[in-house]
Amino acid sequence: MIDLKLYEIKAEKIKAIAHPQRLCIIKGLIEGGCNVTKIQECLGLPQSTVSQHLAKLKSAGIIAGSRNGLEICYRVVDEEIISVAKILLKDEIKI
């Protein structure tokens, strides 16, 4: 019998990145972007909106943040998502 729990987890990750702004955030983090302010400036979105997107990605286990003083530096920690993003954005990602 197939373990559907595994498929549910993968589907949740796909749902989390299936938003243009979150996909752009992932791209920026893969390229070396880091904090909310940089992401906000790049996307032209309010900080609260960026924070909500980051929270969604974090709850899906796609990104993690590490605190440096008052700043939190985010990075993509899910290797599968990095691979998927590189495939989806092969002409866009500059590493």
The first five atom37 places (N, CA, C, CB, O) and aatype in JSON, in Angstrom:
{
  "aatype": [12, 9, 3, 10, 11, 10, 18, 6, 9, 11, 0, 6, 11, 9, 11, 0, 9, 0, 8, 14, 5, 1, 10, 4, 9, 9, 11, 7, 10, 9, 6, 7, 7, 4, 2, 19, 16, 11, 9, 5, 6, 4, 10, 7, 10, 14, 5, 15, 16, 19, 15, 5, 8, 10, 0, 11, 10, 11, 15, 0, 7, 9, 9, 0, 7, 15, 1, 2, 7, 10, 6, 9, 4, 18, 1, 19, 19, 3, 6, 6, 9, 9, 15, 19, 0, 11, 9, 10, 10, 11, 3, 6, 9, 11, 9],
  "atom_mask": [
    [1, 1, 1, 1, 1],
    [1, 1, 1, 1, 1],
    [1, 1, 1, 1, 1],
    [1, 1, 1, 1, 1],
    [1, 1, 1, 1, 1],
    [1, 1, 1, 1, 1],
    [1, 1, 1, 1, 1],
    [1, 1, 1, 1, 1],
    [1, 1, 1, 1, 1],
    [1, 1, 1, 1, 1],
    [1, 1, 1, 1, 1],
    [1, 1, 1, 1, 1],
    [1, 1, 1, 1, 1],
    [1, 1, 1, 1, 1],
    [1, 1, 1, 1, 1],
    [1, 1, 1, 1, 1],
    [1, 1, 1, 1, 1],
    [1, 1, 1, 1, 1],
    [1, 1, 1, 1, 1],
    [1, 1, 1, 1, 1],
    [1, 1, 1, 1, 1],
    [1, 1, 1, 1, 1],
    [1, 1, 1, 1, 1],
    [1, 1, 1, 1, 1],
    [1, 1, 1, 1, 1],
    [1, 1, 1, 1, 1],
    [1, 1, 1, 1, 1],
    [1, 1, 1, 0, 1],
    [1, 1, 1, 1, 1],
    [1, 1, 1, 1, 1],
    [1, 1, 1, 1, 1],
    [1, 1, 1, 0, 1],
    [1, 1, 1, 0, 1],
    [1, 1, 1, 1, 1],
    [1, 1, 1, 1, 1],
    [1, 1, 1, 1, 1],
    [1, 1, 1, 1, 1],
    [1, 1, 1, 1, 1],
    [1, 1, 1, 1, 1],
    [1, 1, 1, 1, 1],
    [1, 1, 1, 1, 1],
    [1, 1, 1, 1, 1],
    [1, 1, 1, 1, 1],
    [1, 1, 1, 0, 1],
    [1, 1, 1, 1, 1],
    [1, 1, 1, 1, 1],
    [1, 1, 1, 1, 1],
    [1, 1, 1, 1, 1],
    [1, 1, 1, 1, 1],
    [1, 1, 1, 1, 1],
    [1, 1, 1, 1, 1],
    [1, 1, 1, 1, 1],
    [1, 1, 1, 1, 1],
    [1, 1, 1, 1, 1],
    [1, 1, 1, 1, 1],
    [1, 1, 1, 1, 1],
    [1, 1, 1, 1, 1],
    [1, 1, 1, 1, 1],
    [1, 1, 1, 1, 1],
    [1, 1, 1, 1, 1],
    [1, 1, 1, 0, 1],
    [1, 1, 1, 1, 1],
    [1, 1, 1, 1, 1],
    [1, 1, 1, 1, 1],
    [1, 1, 1, 0, 1],
    [1, 1, 1, 1, 1],
    [1, 1, 1, 1, 1],
    [1, 1, 1, 1, 1],
    [1, 1, 1, 0, 1],
    [1, 1, 1, 1, 1],
    [1, 1, 1, 1, 1],
    [1, 1, 1, 1, 1],
    [1, 1, 1, 1, 1],
    [1, 1, 1, 1, 1],
    [1, 1, 1, 1, 1],
    [1, 1, 1, 1, 1],
    [1, 1, 1, 1, 1],
    [1, 1, 1, 1, 1],
    [1, 1, 1, 1, 1],
    [1, 1, 1, 1, 1],
    [1, 1, 1, 1, 1],
    [1, 1, 1, 1, 1],
    [1, 1, 1, 1, 1],
    [1, 1, 1, 1, 1],
    [1, 1, 1, 1, 1],
    [1, 1, 1, 1, 1],
    [1, 1, 1, 1, 1],
    [1, 1, 1, 1, 1],
    [1, 1, 1, 1, 1],
    [1, 1, 1, 1, 1],
    [1, 1, 1, 1, 1],
    [1, 1, 1, 1, 1],
    [1, 1, 1, 1, 1],
    [1, 1, 1, 1, 1],
    [1, 1, 1, 1, 1]
  ],
  "atom_positions": [
    [[0.85, -1.19, 0.0], [0.0, 0.0, 0.0], [0.89, 1.25, 0.0], [-0.96, 0.0, 1.23], [1.93, 1.28, 0.66]],
    [[0.48, 2.26, -0.73], [1.21, 3.52, -0.84], [1.0, 4.36, 0.42], [0.76, 4.31, -2.09], [-0.12, 4.46, 0.93]],
    [[2.07, 4.95, 0.91], [1.99, 5.85, 2.06], [1.6, 7.24, 1.57], [3.34, 5.88, 2.84], [2.45, 8.0, 1.1]],
    [[0.33, 7.57, 1.67], [-0.16, 8.85, 1.18], [0.35, 10.04, 1.99], [-1.67, 8.86, 1.18], [0.33, 11.17, 1.51]],
    [[0.81, 9.79, 3.19], [1.34, 10.88, 4.02], [2.52, 11.55, 3.32], [1.76, 10.36, 5.41], [2.64, 12.78, 3.35]],
    [[3.38, 10.77, 2.7], [4.51, 11.31, 1.97], [4.04, 12.23, 0.85], [5.37, 10.17, 1.39], [4.59, 13.31, 0.65]],
    [[3.01, 11.8, 0.12], [2.47, 12.61, -0.96], [1.8, 13.88, -0.44], [1.48, 11.79, -1.78], [1.86, 14.92, -1.09]],
    [[1.17, 13.78, 0.71], [0.56, 14.97, 1.32], [1.61, 16.01, 1.67], [-0.24, 14.57, 2.59], [1.42, 17.2, 1.44]],
    [[2.74, 15.56, 2.22], [3.82, 16.46, 2.58], [4.38, 17.16, 1.33], [4.95, 15.7, 3.31], [4.58, 18.37, 1.33]],
    [[4.61, 16.39, 0.28], [5.13, 16.95, -0.98], [4.12, 17.94, -1.58], [5.44, 15.81, -1.99], [4.51, 19.0, -2.08]],
    [[2.83, 17.58, -1.53], [1.8, 18.47, -2.08], [1.74, 19.79, -1.31], [0.43, 17.78, -2.04], [1.53, 20.84, -1.9]],
    [[1.92, 19.74, 0.01], [1.92, 20.96, 0.81], [3.09, 21.88, 0.44], [1.98, 20.62, 2.3], [2.94, 23.1, 0.4]],
    [[4.24, 21.28, 0.16], [5.39, 22.07, -0.27], [5.1, 22.74, -1.62], [6.65, 21.19, -0.37], [5.41, 23.91, -1.83]],
    [[4.5, 21.97, -2.52], [4.17, 22.53, -3.83], [3.17, 23.67, -3.69], [3.61, 21.44, -4.76], [3.29, 24.69, -4.36]],
    [[2.18, 23.49, -2.82], [1.2, 24.56, -2.58], [1.89, 25.81, -2.05], [0.12, 24.1, -1.58], [1.54, 26.93, -2.43]],
    [[2.86, 25.62, -1.17], [3.54, 26.77, -0.56], [4.32, 27.58, -1.59], [4.48, 26.29, 0.54], [4.42, 28.8, -1.47]],
    [[4.89, 26.92, -2.59], [5.66, 27.67, -3.58], [4.81, 28.08, -4.78], [6.86, 26.84, -4.06], [5.29, 28.79, -5.67]],
    [[3.55, 27.64, -4.83], [2.69, 27.92, -5.97], [2.06, 29.31, -5.88], [1.59, 26.87, -6.07], [0.86, 29.48, -6.09]],
    [[2.88, 30.29, -5.57], [2.45, 31.69, -5.51], [3.58, 32.49, -6.12], [2.12, 32.15, -4.03], [4.74, 32.3, -5.73]],
    [[3.3, 33.38, -7.05], [4.38, 34.09, -7.74], [5.34, 34.83, -6.81], [3.78, 35.07, -8.71], [6.55, 34.82, -7.04]],
    [[4.82, 35.47, -5.78], [5.7, 36.22, -4.88], [6.55, 35.3, -4.02], [4.87, 37.13, -3.99], [7.71, 35.6, -3.76]],
    [[5.98, 34.17, -3.58], [6.78, 33.23, -2.8], [7.84, 32.56, -3.67], [5.89, 32.16, -2.16], [8.96, 32.32, -3.2]],
    [[7.51, 32.28, -4.91], [8.5, 31.71, -5.83], [9.63, 32.71, -6.06], [7.83, 31.31, -7.17], [10.8, 32.33, -6.15]],
    [[9.29, 33.97, -6.17], [10.3, 35.02, -6.33], [11.17, 35.14, -5.07], [9.63, 36.38, -6.64], [12.38, 35.35, -5.16]],
    [[10.57, 35.01, -3.91], [11.32, 35.03, -2.66], [12.32, 33.87, -2.63], [10.37, 34.96, -1.43], [13.48, 34.05, -2.27]],
    [[11.86, 32.68, -3.01], [12.74, 31.51, -3.04], [13.9, 31.75, -3.99], [11.96, 30.25, -3.46], [15.05, 31.46, -3.66]],
    [[13.6, 32.28, -5.16], [14.65, 32.6, -6.14], [15.68, 33.54, -5.53], [14.04, 33.23, -7.41], [16.89, 33.3, -5.63]],
    [[15.21, 34.6, -4.9], [16.12, 35.57, -4.27], [16.96, 34.97, -3.17], [0.0, 0.0, 0.0], [18.14, 35.3, -3.03]],
    [[16.37, 34.08, -2.38], [17.12, 33.44, -1.3], [18.16, 32.47, -1.85], [16.17, 32.7, -0.36], [19.26, 32.37, -1.3]],
    [[17.83, 31.77, -2.92], [18.8, 30.87, -3.54], [19.98, 31.67, -4.08], [18.14, 30.04, -4.67], [21.13, 31.23, -4.0]],
    [[19.69, 32.83, -4.62], [20.74, 33.67, -5.2], [21.55, 34.4, -4.13], [20.13, 34.69, -6.14], [22.56, 35.04, -4.44]],
    [[21.13, 34.32, -2.89], [21.92, 34.92, -1.82], [21.23, 36.03, -1.07], [0.0, 0.0, 0.0], [21.83, 36.62, -0.17]],
    [[19.98, 36.33, -1.41], [19.22, 37.31, -0.63], [19.07, 36.83, 0.79], [0.0, 0.0, 0.0], [19.33, 35.66, 1.08]],
    [[18.67, 37.69, 1.66], [18.74, 37.27, 3.05], [17.6, 37.78, 3.92], [20.02, 37.71, 3.63], [16.8, 36.99, 4.41]],
    [[17.52, 39.08, 4.12], [16.58, 39.58, 5.12], [15.3, 40.15, 4.52], [17.25, 40.65, 5.96], [15.2, 40.34, 3.31]],
    [[14.34, 40.42, 5.38], [13.02, 40.89, 4.97], [13.13, 42.22, 4.22], [12.1, 41.05, 6.19], [12.43, 42.42, 3.22]],
    [[13.97, 43.12, 4.67], [14.1, 44.43, 4.04], [14.56, 44.29, 2.59], [15.07, 45.31, 4.82], [14.0, 44.93, 1.7]],
    [[15.57, 43.46, 2.34], [16.05, 43.26, 0.97], [14.97, 42.65, 0.1], [17.3, 42.36, 0.96], [14.78, 43.06, -1.05]],
    [[14.25, 41.68, 0.63], [13.18, 41.03, -0.13], [12.07, 42.03, -0.41], [12.63, 39.8, 0.65], [11.54, 42.08, -1.52]],
    [[11.73, 42.82, 0.59], [10.68, 43.82, 0.46], [11.02, 44.83, -0.63], [10.45, 44.54, 1.79], [10.18, 45.17, -1.46]],
    [[12.25, 45.3, -0.63], [12.68, 46.27, -1.64], [12.66, 45.66, -3.03], [14.09, 46.79, -1.32], [12.27, 46.33, -3.99]],
    [[13.06, 44.43, -3.14], [13.11, 43.74, -4.43], [11.71, 43.54, -5.01], [13.81, 42.38, -4.29], [11.48, 43.75, -6.2]],
    [[10.77, 43.14, -4.16], [9.41, 42.85, -4.62], [8.51, 44.08, -4.63], [8.8, 41.79, -3.76], [7.47, 44.09, -5.3]],
    [[8.89, 45.11, -3.89], [8.03, 46.29, -3.79], [6.76, 46.03, -3.0], [0.0, 0.0, 0.0], [5.71, 46.6, -3.3]],
    [[6.85, 45.17, -2.01], [5.7, 44.81, -1.17], [5.88, 45.36, 0.23], [5.52, 43.28, -1.13], [7.01, 45.6, 0.67]],
    [[4.78, 45.57, 0.94], [4.9, 45.97, 2.35], [5.59, 44.89, 3.16], [3.5, 46.27, 2.95], [5.5, 43.7, 2.84]],
    [[6.29, 45.3, 4.2], [7.02, 44.35, 5.04], [6.1, 43.29, 5.63], [7.76, 45.08, 6.15], [6.48, 42.13, 5.75]],
    [[4.89, 43.69, 6.0], [3.96, 42.73, 6.6], [3.59, 41.62, 5.6], [2.68, 43.45, 7.08], [3.44, 40.46, 5.99]],
    [[3.44, 41.97, 4.33], [3.12, 40.98, 3.3], [4.29, 40.02, 3.11], [2.78, 41.67, 1.97], [4.1, 38.8, 3.02]],
    [[5.5, 40.56, 3.04], [6.69, 39.72, 2.9], [6.8, 38.78, 4.09], [7.97, 40.59, 2.76], [7.1, 37.6, 3.93]],
    [[6.57, 39.3, 5.29], [6.64, 38.48, 6.5], [5.62, 37.34, 6.47], [6.42, 39.34, 7.74], [5.92, 36.23, 6.92]],
    [[4.43, 37.6, 5.94], [3.42, 36.55, 5.83], [3.86, 35.46, 4.86], [2.07, 37.14, 5.38], [3.68, 34.27, 5.12]],
    [[4.44, 35.87, 3.74], [4.95, 34.89, 2.77], [6.08, 34.07, 3.39], [5.45, 35.6, 1.49], [6.13, 32.85, 3.23]],
    [[6.98, 34.73, 4.1], [8.09, 34.02, 4.75], [7.56, 33.03, 5.79], [9.06, 35.02, 5.41], [8.08, 31.92, 5.91]],
    [[6.54, 33.43, 6.52], [5.95, 32.54, 7.53], [5.36, 31.29, 6.88], [4.87, 33.29, 8.33], [5.49, 30.19, 7.42]],
    [[4.71, 31.47, 5.73], [4.13, 30.32, 5.01], [5.24, 29.37, 4.55], [3.3, 30.81, 3.79], [5.12, 28.16, 4.7]],
    [[6.33, 29.93, 4.01], [7.44, 29.11, 3.54], [8.14, 28.42, 4.71], [8.44, 29.96, 2.76], [8.58, 27.27, 4.6]],
    [[8.25, 29.13, 5.82], [8.89, 28.56, 7.0], [8.06, 27.42, 7.6], [9.13, 29.64, 8.06], [8.6, 26.39, 7.99]],
    [[6.75, 27.62, 7.66], [5.89, 26.57, 8.23], [5.86, 25.32, 7.36], [4.46, 27.11, 8.42], [5.59, 24.23, 7.85]],
    [[6.15, 25.48, 6.06], [6.22, 24.33, 5.16], [7.59, 23.66, 5.21], [5.91, 24.76, 3.73], [7.81, 22.64, 4.55]],
    [[8.52, 24.22, 5.99], [9.85, 23.64, 6.12], [10.76, 23.93, 4.94], [0.0, 0.0, 0.0], [11.77, 23.25, 4.75]],
    [[10.42, 24.94, 4.16], [11.18, 25.27, 2.96], [12.34, 26.21, 3.27], [10.28, 25.89, 1.91], [13.41, 26.1, 2.69]],
    [[12.11, 27.14, 4.19], [13.16, 28.09, 4.58], [13.38, 28.03, 6.08], [12.79, 29.53, 4.15], [12.56, 27.51, 6.84]],
    [[14.51, 28.57, 6.49], [14.82, 28.72, 7.91], [15.5, 30.06, 8.07], [15.73, 27.53, 8.45], [16.1, 30.59, 7.14]],
    [[15.4, 30.6, 9.26], [16.03, 31.88, 9.54], [16.97, 31.78, 10.71], [0.0, 0.0, 0.0], [16.74, 31.02, 11.66]],
    [[18.04, 32.56, 10.65], [18.96, 32.64, 11.78], [19.1, 34.11, 12.16], [20.35, 32.0, 11.44], [19.27, 34.98, 11.31]],
    [[19.03, 34.35, 13.46], [19.06, 35.71, 13.96], [20.5, 36.21, 14.07], [18.36, 35.79, 15.32], [21.4, 35.5, 14.52]],
    [[20.68, 37.46, 13.63], [21.96, 38.16, 13.75], [21.63, 39.54, 14.3], [22.74, 38.24, 12.36], [21.37, 40.48, 13.55]],
    [[21.66, 39.66, 15.62], [21.22, 40.92, 16.25], [19.73, 41.08, 16.07], [0.0, 0.0, 0.0], [18.95, 40.21, 16.46]],
    [[19.31, 42.2, 15.47], [17.89, 42.44, 15.22], [17.42, 41.87, 13.89], [17.6, 43.92, 15.26], [16.22, 41.82, 13.61]],
    [[18.36, 41.43, 13.08], [18.05, 40.97, 11.74], [17.95, 39.44, 11.7], [19.1, 41.45, 10.74], [18.71, 38.74, 12.36]],
    [[17.0, 38.95, 10.91], [16.9, 37.51, 10.67], [17.29, 37.28, 9.22], [15.45, 36.96, 10.97], [16.74, 37.89, 8.3]],
    [[18.25, 36.4, 9.03], [18.73, 36.06, 7.69], [18.09, 34.72, 7.29], [20.3, 35.98, 7.64], [18.28, 33.71, 7.96]],
    [[17.33, 34.74, 6.2], [16.64, 33.54, 5.74], [17.43, 32.84, 4.65], [15.23, 33.89, 5.23], [18.19, 33.47, 3.91]],
    [[17.23, 31.52, 4.57], [17.85, 30.72, 3.51], [16.93, 29.54, 3.2], [19.28, 30.23, 3.92], [16.15, 29.1, 4.05]],
    [[17.02, 29.04, 1.98], [16.23, 27.87, 1.59], [16.97, 26.64, 2.1], [16.01, 27.81, 0.02], [18.15, 26.45, 1.8]],
    [[16.28, 25.82, 2.87], [16.91, 24.64, 3.48], [16.41, 23.33, 2.86], [16.65, 24.63, 4.97], [16.97, 22.27, 3.14]],
    [[15.39, 23.4, 2.05], [14.82, 22.2, 1.45], [15.47, 21.98, 0.08], [13.28, 22.33, 1.32], [15.21, 22.72, -0.87]],
    [[16.3, 20.95, -0.01], [17.03, 20.67, -1.24], [16.1, 20.33, -2.41], [18.0, 19.52, -1.01], [16.39, 20.67, -3.55]],
    [[14.98, 19.66, -2.11], [14.03, 19.34, -3.19], [13.45, 20.62, -3.79], [12.89, 18.45, -2.65], [13.29, 20.71, -5.01]],
    [[13.14, 21.58, -2.95], [12.57, 22.85, -3.43], [13.62, 23.61, -4.23], [12.05, 23.71, -2.25], [13.3, 24.25, -5.23]],
    [[14.87, 23.56, -3.79], [15.94, 24.21, -4.56], [16.01, 23.59, -5.95], [17.32, 24.06, -3.83], [16.11, 24.31, -6.95]],
    [[15.95, 22.27, -6.02], [15.98, 21.58, -7.32], [14.79, 21.96, -8.19], [16.0, 20.06, -7.12], [14.94, 22.23, -9.38]],
    [[13.6, 21.99, -7.6], [12.39, 22.35, -8.34], [12.49, 23.79, -8.84], [11.13, 22.17, -7.45], [12.16, 24.07, -10.0]],
    [[12.94, 24.7, -7.98], [13.07, 26.11, -8.38], [14.07, 26.27, -9.51], [13.49, 26.96, -7.18], [13.85, 27.05, -10.43]],
    [[15.16, 25.53, -9.44], [16.17, 25.61, -10.5], [15.6, 25.12, -11.83], [17.41, 24.81, -10.13], [15.95, 25.63, -12.89]],
    [[14.74, 24.12, -11.78], [14.11, 23.63, -13.0], [13.08, 24.65, -13.52], [13.42, 22.26, -12.75], [13.08, 24.99, -14.7]],
    [[12.22, 25.13, -12.62], [11.19, 26.08, -13.03], [11.76, 27.41, -13.51], [10.24, 26.31, -11.88], [11.22, 28.04, -14.42]],
    [[12.84, 27.83, -12.89], [13.41, 29.16, -13.17], [14.8, 29.06, -13.78], [13.48, 29.98, -11.89], [15.65, 29.91, -13.53]],
    [[15.03, 28.04, -14.58], [16.38, 27.77, -15.08], [17.02, 28.95, -15.8], [16.35, 26.6, -16.02], [18.24, 29.11, -15.77]],
    [[16.21, 29.79, -16.44], [16.76, 30.95, -17.14], [16.79, 32.2, -16.26], [15.96, 31.23, -18.38], [17.28, 33.24, -16.68]],
    [[16.26, 32.09, -15.06], [16.15, 33.24, -14.16], [17.15, 33.24, -13.01], [14.76, 33.3, -13.61], [17.64, 34.29, -12.62]],
    [[17.45, 32.06, -12.47], [18.3, 31.97, -11.29], [19.76, 32.16, -11.68], [18.11, 30.6, -10.58], [20.27, 31.51, -12.59]],
    [[20.41, 33.09, -10.98], [21.82, 33.37, -11.2], [22.58, 32.98, -9.95], [22.07, 34.86, -11.55], [22.45, 33.63, -8.91]],
    [[23.35, 31.93, -10.06], [24.1, 31.46, -8.88], [25.59, 31.61, -9.13], [23.75, 29.97, -8.54], [26.4, 31.28, -8.27]]
  ]
}
